[in-house]
Amino acid sequence: MDRRTVLGLGMTTLAGLSAQGLAEQMNAEGMLSTDPTEIVPLWPGTPPGGEGVNLKARIVERSDNVSTFHDRYVDNIGTPLLAVFRPDKPDGSAVLLAPGGGYVRIVIDKEGEETARRLNASGVTVFMLRYRLPGEGWADGKDVPLQDAQRAMRIIRAGAQQYGVDPHRMGVLGFSAGGHVAASLATRPYDTVYKPVDDIDSEDAKPTFTGLMYPVITMGSGAHIGSRDKLLGSNPSQALIDAYSCEKSVTPETPPGFICFAADDHTVPPMANGMAMYDALHGAKVSAELHVFGEGDHGFGIRLAKGKPASVWPDLLLHWGYSHGWFRDPSAAPA
């Protein structure tokens, strides 16, 4: 089965490139030669609630100068999947990576592949999640991101030997709305949001640790309205708001968390979101680490943080993981 069949993309609509640039840089599906070729569909057939849904993924290029960097996103996601990024020298750890996009798209490069390659360089095997978007026709659309995240973690655990990873060192890392996906997985790993489809669904969906980058957390006061509207609709009940506000679902059993954002974030209010999640973890006596940078705004990822104090966040995340034994510090002396 070739990658076109596995991805189920069909002919992709592309924007932002000249015809010549498109021919030189990307194929007809919007893929680059540097993209991972190890692709794992999440579901053996139609995803939960997908009866009557017929979507062909669309990849859009937003960069004005692709010779410098790519900035793609994907929407119309009918086939959720994992893209596997294997390091040259794996340390046995794994990260399920959930890029952001306000629940209307998923960023591929800025918060996805660039992050995956950085973690690969430190020995981490990364599984980038292309999760379904709640407003694209699915039944129970508000649950499809969590359905895909739970299923993805179970797939990684079921294939731990195949992927060369330790099932006890598997975390989730999410950015912006992907942070809400990650935090939902961390706080609701055992919620029954879909019916089991095979033996993989007997695996544990709970991550070992959670990384949250400028995350969407609350659906209440201070919510990122765009994400909330796409997830819950424009006039959700208080019960729905409470159920999907991740800070309200923290318990002492929630995995340890690493939280990072910029104080000048004008898109996702940091106090009501990242800080609220830290307060909830701290209040539940769950190990948590918080980093607040004065400058960076929203969506800085790796590339946009260059030259700013926030550029150190990948090192901070890795050192946090070293201290807990989830990642292996290459500079540490052998035991």
Buried (B, 14 or more C-beta within 10 A) or exposed (E): EEBBEBBBBBEBEBEBBEEEBBEEBBBEBBBBEEBBEEBBBBBEEEBBBBEEBEBBBBBBBBBEEBEEEBBBBBBBBBBBBBBBBBBEEBBBBBBBBBBBBBBBBBBBBBBBBBBBBBBBEBBBBBBBBBBBBBBBBBEEBBBBBBBBBBBBBBBBBBBBEEBBBBBEBBBBBBBBBBBBBBBBBBBBBEBEBBEEBEEBBEBBBBBBBBBBBBBBBBBBEBBBEBBBBBBBBEEBEEEBBBBBBBBBBBEEEBBBBBBBBBEEBEBBBBEBBBBBBBBBBBEEEBBBBBBBBEEBBBBBBBBBBEEBEBBBBBEBBBEBBBEBEBBBBEEEEEE
